[in-house]
């Protein structure tokens, strides 16, 4: 392919993407005139590209002169979704957060009344490593990520959890009283993140933010663990930002 032909091909692709991005902004079918206006494309150019996209089912022609995104995009999106998992989505972001804080970064999911650690970024002499499929477990009410999950349960479910587990503690800092746990969960909902102040292990503090999938469901928690005297308040913003970036990769939009 010549340089001129290559430039033309790239230009066509850019115009296709511009049209698709513009269609994504509108909940209802969009007229050719409006698409031309927003993208800056000549109506005949936009019409020609849209026709090709209609043939390939990337765009639907709802009625003459009006267009909307097509089912082919949904099909491809489902393929991408099926191949994504939270560990794959989180890995690079966990490494980045580790480099900023130089502390252990944990990825955890809920299984019944416990959280399970599924990934961890941390430092050793050989450099940062990620331990996969850790499998360690901890009670929900004693961990920052666990509190995140409890905070989205309704009050009846929280009380049922307390009854089932007895809110057993590990040390003097553990929350073992239901009313205290309920106040803690209210704080988590207000702040948008959770803390573990040496409640699971003396000398270790954690903070956690939630990770959501494309449906808005919380599927995991991202947490920073550090010696109690090293955990820094300014890390909260980095933590929440990183969790939001992972959520975005999984298809979550803050507009949902």
N, C-alpha and C positions, 0 to 999 in steps of 0.2 A: 504494500500500500504506500502510495506517495505521501509526502508531507501534507499536501493540500487535501488529499482525500481523508487523511487521518484527522485533520483539523475539522473538516466538515462532519465526520462521524461523531467527534467529541461535541461539536456544537449541537447536533441533533439530540444527543443524549442529554445534554444540559437543558435543552428546551423541553424534552419529555419530563425530566425531573421537575422542572419549574411548573409545568402544567399539573402534574400529580400533586405536588406540594400545595398548589393553589386550590385544587379540588378538595384537599383534606381540610381546608379552612372553613368550608361551607357544609352545614348539615343537610341542605337541600340541593337538588340539581342546579347547576350553574349554566348560564347562557354562554354561548360562544363570545358574544360581545363583552361580557364581564371578564371572561378568562383572558381575552385579548388585552383588555384594559389593564388588568392586574399584572400580567406577565410581561407586557410590553411587546408581545408578538403580533405580527400582522395577522388579521383574521384568517386569511387564506393559509398562512403557515400553521397557525394553531389548528385550523380545521383539518389540514392534511395529517398532522401528527396525531391528533385525536382519533382520526379514522383508523390509523394503524394500531393505536392503543385499544380501540374498540374491538378490532379483529382478534387481538391477542387476549381480550377479556380483562385487561388492566383498567379499562374504563367502560362504563355502560352509557349508552345513549337512551335516556329515560323517555325522551320525546324529541322530535326534530329540533335541533339547535340547542339542546340542553344535555348536560353531562354530569356524571357522578362517578366516584371510584367504583371499580369493578370487583367481582368476586374472586378473580385470580389473585388479587392482593391479599385477600383474607386467607385463601388457600396457602399461599407462600408464607404468610405470617404464622399460620398454625404449624407449618413445617419448622420454621425457626423456633417457635415456642417449644415444640416437642423435643428439640435438640438442645435447648438451654436448660441448665440447672443452676441452682443458686451458688453452688461451689465454684463452678466454672465462671459465672458472672462476677463473683466476689474476689477471686484470687488476686488479680492485678491491683485492685483497689485496696485490698488488705495489705499488700506489700507497700503501697504508697503511704498508707496511714502509719504503718510500722516505721517507715523511714522518717516520717515527721516526728513521731513520738519516741521512737526507740524503745517501745514497750510491747508487750504481748498483745496481739490482736486475735480475738476469738470469733468464730462463726458458729452459731448454735441454732438448733431447731427444737420445737416442742414435740415430745412424745408422751402423751397422757399427762401424768402429774410431774414430769421431769423435763429438763432440757438435756439435750445430747450435743456434745461438742463435735462438730464434723470437720472443722479446719482450724488451723492456728498458724499465725505468722509470728516468728520470734527470732531472736539472735543467738548465735553461738560463735565460737571463735572462727569457724569456717565461713561465717556469714549467715544471713537470714535464710531460714528454711521454712518450709510449710509441712506440717505433719498432717497427713490425710487420714480420714476415717478414724479419728481419735477414739470415739465411742465412749468417752467419759460422761457420767451422768451427775445431775445435781437436782435437788428439789426446786420447784419453781419459786417459792417464796423466799429462798435464800440467795437468789442470784439476780443480777440486774436484768438479764435477758428474760428470765422467768417472770419477773415482775411485769415486764412489757406484755407478755402473753396474758397474765392474769388481769392486767388493766383493761383488756378488751373483752373480758368475760363479763356477763351480767352479774349482779350481786348474788343471785341464787346460786350460780355456778361457783362463785368464789367461796360462798359458805359451804357448799357441798365439798369443794376441794379441802377446806379447813377440816371438815368432819372426817373425810377419808384419811387424810395424812396426819391429823392431830397437830399440825404445824410444828413438827419436831424441830428442835434447834441443834446447831453444831457447837455454839459457844455463847458467851454472855451477850454478844451483840445481835444474835439471831432474833428475828421477829417471830414470836410464838403466840401472840395474842391477836385474835381476829380483828378487833376494833383498830388496833395499831396497824395491821396489814391493810385494812380498808382505807385508813387515812393515807398510808404510803401509796396505795394505788391511785387515790385521788390526786396526789401530788404528781405521780407519773403522768397521768392524763393531762394535767395542767401544763407540765413542762415539755412533754413530748419525748422524754428520754427517762431512763431509770438508773438507779445507783445500787451498789452493794457496798455498804460501809463496814467491811470486815465481818460480814454476817455469815459468810460461808467459811472463810478462813481468816484467822487473826493475822494481821500484818499485810493483808491484801485488800485493795479496794478496786472496784470496777464501775464503769459507766457503759450503758448500752443504748443503742437506737435501733428501731425496727426497720426491716426490709420487707417491702410489699411486692406482690406480683402484679400482672396486668389487670387482674380483677379487683385490686385494692386489698386483697387478703394479706395479712402479715404472715410471712412464710419463714422468717428467720430473724435472729438478732445479731447485731455486730457489736462487739464490746472491746473495750480497752481494759486490760488488767495491769496493775502496777503496785509496787510496794506502797503501803498506805501513805508514806510521807513524800512520795514522788508524783502522785496523781495530780495533774494540773487542770484547773478549771477551764483554761483556754482551749483544751482539747475537745470540749463538748461540741463546739462549732465544727471542727474538722470531722468529728465522729458522725454528727448528723448529716453533714454534707456528703461524706463517703457513703453512708447508708442510702441516702437519696440517689446517689449516682448508680449504685448497684440496683436499686429499685427501678431506675429508668431503663437500665439494660434489660431488665425482666419485663419491661413494657408498661410500668406504672407511670401515670401522669399525675402531677400534683393537682391538676384541674378536676380529677375524678371526685 
